[in-house]
Amino acid sequence: MKVAIWAAVSTVSQATPDKAISQVQVTQGREFIAARGYQPAGEYIAPGESRTKYISLYHAEKEIEPLHALLEAASRKEFDLLYIYDLNRFRKEKELLEQRLE
């Protein structure tokens, strides 16, 4: 099974090197993949910015490059499972993503 990782933080201050919040998310994802013998299939890391302002996935995808790359990889079936450390990392996009990836 091929597993991609999504990591995101909501604010610029959370994205600073001394915070390492997104790195914790990536590390946990790598450990999840390795513990199960899965294949890593990419890491998509969104920068520190609020993503709750988007009213549609179209607008979010246009402005958040890692989200665009993730959706492109999903459409090409480059991974079977998406690891998300905390579903709050998707916040508003969660419902929009569920609709698109069904």
CORWO-V625104 format. One record per pair of residues at least 12 apart in sequence whose ideal C-beta (glycine too) atoms are under 7 Angstrom apart, sorted by the first residue. I is the first residue (numbers start at 1). J is the second residue. If there is no record, write none. Layout:
{{I;J} {I;J}}
This chain:
{{1;38} {1;39} {1;80} {1;81} {2;38} {2;39} {2;41} {2;78} {2;79} {2;80} {3;33} {3;38} {3;39} {3;40} {3;41} {3;79} {3;80} {3;81} {3;83} {4;41} {4;42} {4;44} {4;70} {4;73} {4;79} {4;82} {4;83} {5;26} {5;29} {5;43} {5;44} {5;83} {6;44} {6;70} {6;82} {6;84} {6;89} {7;22} {7;25} {7;26} {7;43} {7;45} {7;85} {7;89} {8;22} {8;46} {8;89} {9;21} {9;22} {9;48} {10;48} {10;50} {11;48} {12;48} {13;48} {14;48} {15;47} {15;48} {22;45} {25;85} {26;43} {26;45} {28;85} {29;83} {29;85} {32;83} {33;83} {41;78} {41;79} {42;73} {42;78} {42;79} {44;66} {44;69} {44;70} {45;66} {46;64} {46;66} {46;67} {51;64} {51;91} {51;92} {51;93} {52;91} {52;92} {54;92} {54;93} {56;96} {57;93} {57;96} {57;97} {57;100} {60;93} {74;101}}
